[in-house]
Amino acid sequence: MNTTAVGRYSQLETTRSGPLRRARDGAALTIPALLPPSGNSDSSKLTTPYQSVGSRGVNNLASKLLLSLFPPNAPFFKFSIDEFTLIKLTENPSLKAEVDKAMGSVERSIMLEIESIALRSFLHEALKQLIVAGNVLVYMGPGGKTKVIRMDRYVIRRDPMGEVLEIVIKESVAPSTLPPDVLRLVAGEMKEDEKVIDLYTSLKRAKKKWEVFQEVKGHKIPSSRGSYPLDKNPWIPLRMSAVSGEDWGRSIVEEYYGDLTSLEVLSKAIVQGSAAAAKVLMMVNPNGSTDVKDVSRSESGDIISGHAGDVTVLQLEKYADFRIAAETRQEITTRLSFAFMLNSAVQRNAERVTAEEIRLMASELEDTLGGLYSVLSQDLQLPVATLTQYRMEKEGRLPKLPDGVVKPSIVTGLEAIGRGNDLTKLDLFLKGIAELFGPEAVAENVNVPDYITRRGTALGIDTAGLVRTQEEIQQERQNRQMQEMTHSLGPKAMEIAAQQQQQ
């Protein structure tokens, strides 16, 4: 096995060629700038699609995923305590409250750090790359430095279980940005007019760590050698849809490539046909009495001699064919709108569409993203929270939390969908009882305090201290009865109340 970074990059490029070609084909139908052909970012050489459904769908789905995975002004994770430690803590309720308070403070500090480094803009770009190409590499370095590396700039190797074994990144940097010791290392091999130089970063998985080094022009940089803990690797490889035994993932655009290609072909045909149909050509019968020069030179409202039957306008007479193409295009557009969760797909074309109908269709579309949430929660959300916590602990801005005892757990995405479904079922259950049997049946048969607790859980709200217990409700009722009796009976009620307290 070649031990140089450039050698390993060349070897692993062969397994990337197929997925990269599919990703570029998908980008050409959606947002070509996300993955230009042959790495060329020159906008003058990028293709321009004839339809915008692909680009609208990618931007819309990326925005929905970003808001769901990383909601603003709300933590997407929480710290949970090891179960056995929790049992010990529950023996002292006041201690548990203090621990919860301390963990809440740490959560808020981490969220404030994530907001301060403007991570959302990079995550939005990464999500678009995932939707179009199916693969992307995110780097979260020291000081909040973040980079998004598209799949034509790195190679990866995984084991049959999908665990990452090796990553090699190729970056083109200006020689002036390299440290002096690196420039001295390659001084004899650089040309005077060389504007960019390839910097390779190699990461290999060992038993309990990641080993890393960098290389320039075949020379390993001594100062770049280092290691990361297994769960603290700042290079986060993401893939949208995993396929067993493959190093690279598949994208959502690839799954709908057939519809996108058909829509592009039909849109191109309709646009070009419409342009041809819009061209106006006047034809004059050469054997008629109308003079061609009189027709071409006359202005609107002029009077010329001739016969109207001598002059005709060229028509394509392709209306029926264009109508079939337009109807097919509309059908494909509707399917793609559902796939990319565009709002136009949720609301049907009708004069009256109820709010309940829109809510049910939107909920159904949201539920289809459950598979994406399950992957991204472990591959993206958890590393972002873990790496931010690790960096702040190393910089002394957070207390060191005990390993294996306090762990971050994700509270948005898939879990939020599950909670939303529970909430919908609870509300429909209560609404159905009221419609079938009346409000009295709800009051007689439904345990309202238990319903309130379950509804708070479905919304992700801790009801402890917020919702009154049965004992507190009973005490409040007794106090209210005493006040009413005192108000109605006066001093006599006070004597009765005093006697009851003595008994």
N, C-alpha and C positions, 0 to 999 in steps of 0.2 A: 504493500500500500504506500502510495506517495505521501510523504510527511510534510511537504511544502503546501502552503495555503493555496497558491495559484495552481498547483498540480491537482489538489483535491477539488478545487472549483471546476477545473476542466473536466475531470472525471464525472462529477455529479451533474454536470450540465446536460448530459445525455438523457437522464431520467426526467429532466425538466422540459425538454423540447416539446413534447406533446401537450402537456398542460399549458405551457406558455403560448403555444399557437392557438389553442382554444380560447384562452383568456384574451388574446389580442383580437380574435374574431368577435368575441362578445363586446369588447370595448368599442370596436368600430361601429357597432349597432346602437350603442348607448352614449357613452362619453369617451370619445377617442383619446382625449388628453390623459386619461387615467393610465393607459398602457399603450404608448405610441408604438408603431411598427419599428422593429429593430432598435428600440431605445431612442428613436429620434423624437425630440420634443419640439421641433420646429413646427409652429402652428400652420405655416404655409403648406406643409406636406401632409397634414392630417386630413382624413376623409370627413365629409360632412353628411350625416344621415339625412334622408328625405323625410323622416318622421321624428317626433320629439317624445313619443310615448316611452321609449327606453330611458332617455335621460331624466324625464320627469319621474318615472318609476324608481330609478336608482336613488335620486335625491330624496324622494318622499320616504322610501323605505329606510334609508340611512338615517333620516331625521327621526322617524318613529322609533327605530331601534336605540338611537342615542338618548332620546327622552325617556325611554322605558328602562334602559340599562343604567343610565346615569342621570336620574331626575335632578333638576336644579333645586337648590335649597332643601334637599332631603338626602339623608345618608342612604347609599345603596347597599350597605353592609352593617352588621352589628357584631360585637364581640360576644361570644358564648363561652361559658366556663365548662370545663370538664365535669362530667356527671358526678363522679365520685367526690370531687372537690366541692361541687354544689351541695351534695348531701351534708357535708361537714358544715358548710356555711349556713344552711337553712336551720341548723340548731341554734344559731344566733341571728334572729331576723335583722337586728340593727346592723350587724356586720355585713349582711347581704345587701342591705340598702346602700351602705357606704361603697361596697365593691361596684354595684350597678352605677352609682353616681360617678365613680372614678373612670369606669369604662366608657360611660357616656361622654365624659370630658375628652378622653382620648379619641373617640369617634369624631367628635366635632373638630378637634385639632387636625386630624387627617383630612377631613372634608374641606376645611379651610385651606390646607396646603394644596389639595388637588385643584381647587378653584383659583388659587393664586398663580399657579404655573400655566394657566390657560390650556389645560389638557384636552378640553372638549373639542377644540378645533382640530387637533391631531387625531382624536378618536373618530371624529366625523369623516375625516379623510380615510382613515383605516377601514371604517365600515363600508365606505363606497368601494374601496379596493376589494373587500371581501365579497360584496354583492356581485361585482363585475368579474373579478379574476379568481375569487375563491381562496386566495392566499395573500398574506401580507405579514411583514415583520415590523414590530413596534419596539423601539429602543427607549427605555426610561433610564437616563443616566444621572449622574450626580448633579446637584443643583437644579433639579427639575428639567434638565435638558431632554427633550423628546424629539424623536425622528420617526418618520414612517417610511419604510423601505419596501418598494414594490417588488414583485416576484422576479423581475428580470435582473435584479441586482443582488440576489442571494441564491444559494442552493441549500438543500436540507436532506437529511437522511433519517429515517425512522425505522424502528423495529416492527415486527409483525403486529404488535399490540398497539402501535401508534405512538409510542414514546419517542421523543426526539433524541437522537444519538449524536448528531453532528450538524453544525451550521457553519457555512462559510459566506461572508459578506464581502462584496466588491464595491468599493466607493471610489469615485473620482474626485480628488481634492487638488487644490492649488499647492504647488511646492512651498509657497511662502507661508502656508498655514502649518507646516510640519515643524516640529521642534528642531533645534540646531543639531542635536546628536543624531537625529535621523537623517538630516541633510548631509552630514559628514559621512554617514554610512553609505549613501548612494551617490555621493558627489561625482565619482568617476564614471557613472553610468547614465547620468542625466545630460540631455541636450540643452543648449543655451536657450533655445526658443520653446522649450517644453512648457506648455501652459497648465496641463493637468497631469496627475500621476495617480496610478491605481494603488489603493491601499486595501489590503485584504485582512479581514479579521476572522480568525478561526476559533470555534468553540467546540469542544469535545466533552461528552459526558463520561465521567469516571464513576467510581462506586458511590461516593458521597459528595461529589462536587462537580462543577464545570471548570475545565481547564481552558484558558484563553491566551492567545498571543496574536500579534499583528505582524504583517509582513509587507515590505516594499521592495519591488524589483528583485524578488527572490531572497532578500535578506530579512531574517527575523529581528524584530526590534527588541532588544533585551529588556528595556524598561516596560514593555507592554505585557510581559508574562504575568499571569495572575490566576485567580480562581474565584468562583462564586459558590455559595451554598446551592444545593439542588433546587430549593424552592425560592431562591432569591436571584435568579438569573434576570438581568435587566433587558435581555433580548427576548421578546415575547413572540414566538411564532404562532400565527393564527391561521385557521382554515375554516371555511364556512360549512362544508359538508364533508365528513371523513368517509373514505372508502377503504375497507380492510385490505391491508397489504400494499397500499400505495403511499408514497412519500408526500404527495401533494393532494390538496382537497379539490372539491368541485364547487362551482359557484351557482347562485340562483339564476343568473343570466344564462348559464349553460343549460340549465334545466328547461328553460323556455326559449332556447335558441331557434327552434323551428318556427314558432310564432313570430319571433322578432325578425327572422329572415323573410318570412312570407309578408309581413307587414311592410318591410323595407322595399321589397320588390313591387308590391301593389301600389305603395305610395309613390314610388318613382314612376311607375307606368301612368298613374292618374295625373301626377304633376306634369309630366312631359306631354301627355295627351291633352291636358287642359291648355297648356301653352300652345300646342298646335291648333287646337280648336279656337283659341282666342285670336289667331291670326286672321285678318280680314283680307280676302282677295276678291276683287270685282272682275267678273268675266263678261266680255262684250262679244256678241255674235259677229264674226267677221263678215258674214253675208247679209247682215241686217242693215237697216237704214240709220242706225245710231252710230255717230262718229266717236271713235275711241278717244280722240283728243278732246272733244267736247266734255266727255265724262271725266277725264283726268284733270282738266283745267277748271272745271266749274266749281263754284263755291256753293255753300248751303243757301238755298233760296233762289239760285239762278234758274233761268228758263232756257232750255235747249230744245232742239228739234230731235225727235227720235221716237222709238217704240219701247215701252217698258219691258216687253218680252225679250228684247235683245240683251238686256243686262241682268245678270244673276250673280249671287254670292256663293262662293265655294263653301260647302258644308261637309263635315266628316261623316255625318250620319252614323255615329258610333254611340249614341246615347244609351241604347240598351246594353251594350258591352261595358261602358263606363259604370252604369248603374249596378251591374253584377259585381264589378271590381270594388265599387264603393261599399256595397253591402257586406261583401266578404271582409273588407278592411275594417268596417265597423264591428263585425263579430269578433275578429282577432283583437281589436283594440279593447273590447269589453273583457275578454279573457285575460289579457295582460294587465288591465286595470285592477282586476281582482287579485292577480298574482302579486302585484306591487302595492296593493292596498291604497290605491288612489281613491280619493273621496267620490269621484264620479261613478265608481263602481258600486259604492254603498247605496246611493240613492237611485232608485229606478226612475225611468222616464215616465212620469205620470203627473196629472194635475194635483192629486192629493196623495201624499206619502206621510203616514203617521210617524210620530217620533219613536214609538215602540218598534215599528218595522225597521227604522234606521238603526236603532240601538241593537236589535237582534242580529242584523247583518254585520254591523261593525264588530260585535262581540265574536261572531263566527270567524271573521277575518283575523282578528287578534289571536284567536286560539290556534290558528294555523302556524303561528310563529313559535309555538311551544318548543319545537325541535331546535330552533335557532337559539332560543334563550338557554336551553340546557347546555349547549356547547359553549356559548359565549360567557355564561356565568362562571364556568370553570377555567376557560382559556384566557379570558380577558378581565372580567370583573375582579376575580380573586387575586390574580397577579398584580393588578393595579393597586388594590388595597394593601397587599402584603409588601410590595416594593416601597410604597410611600411610607408605610409604618417603619420598615427596616432602615430606610434612609434617614428618617427623622430621629430614630433611636441612635444611629451612628453619629449624627450631628449634635446629639445631646438635647434635642428639643422635645423628646418624649421619654417617659420612664420606660425602662426595659421590662416588657411583659414576660412572664415565665413561659418558656417553650412547652408545648404539649398540654398546657392547662387552659390558657386563653387563646381561642382561635376565632378568626373572622368568618362569618357566615353571610351569604348573600341574601338580601331581603327584597330584591326587585326582580324583574324579569319573569322567570318561570313561576317562582313562588307568588309573585303578584298576580299572575294569571289564575293560579289555583285559588287564591283568596278571592279574586273577583268572581270566579264561578261559584264559590260557596256563598258569597253575598247575594248573587243573582238567584240562586236556588232558595235561600232563606226568604227573600222578598216575594218570589213567586209563590212559595208555599203559603205564606201568610195572606197574600192577595187572593189566592185560590179559595182558601177557607172562607174569607170574607164574602167573596162573590157567590159561593155556593150555599152557605149557611147563614150569612149575615154577620155583622160585627159582634153580636152577642155571643156567637159561637167562639170567636177569637178570644173574647174576655173570659169565657168560662173554661176553655180547654187549653189555651196556650200559656205556658209558664213565661210570663213577661220578663222577669229578671234574667232567666236563663237565655231567652232570645236576645236580650240586650248584650249579654256577655258574648254570645256567639257572633253577633253582628260586629261588635268591637274587634273580636279576633279576626274576622274576615277582612276588616279594614286595616288590620295591622296595628291596632291601638291597644295599649295596655290599660285595661279598665280598673286595675287595682288602685283604690283611692279615688277614682273618678265616679264609679257607679256605687251606689249605696248597697250595703249588704242587707239581708233579711232582718237582722237584729236592729240595724239602724233605721230601717223603714218602720218596723214595729214600734220602736221607741218614739219616732216622729209622730206616728199615729196617736199614741197614748198622750203625748204632749199636746197635740192638737185638740183631742177630746177634752182634756183638762181645761184648756183655754176656753173652749166653747161652753163647757159647763159652768165655768167661773163667770163668764160674761152673761149667761142666761139666768143663773140662780143667785148670783151676788155673794154676800158674806156666808150664806148657808152652805154654798158649795165649798168654800174654803174650809169650813168645819168638817164636812164629809171627807174631803181630801186628806185633811190632817189625821182623821180617825183611820182612814185606809192605810196611811203610811205607818201609823203606830201598830196596826195589826200585822 
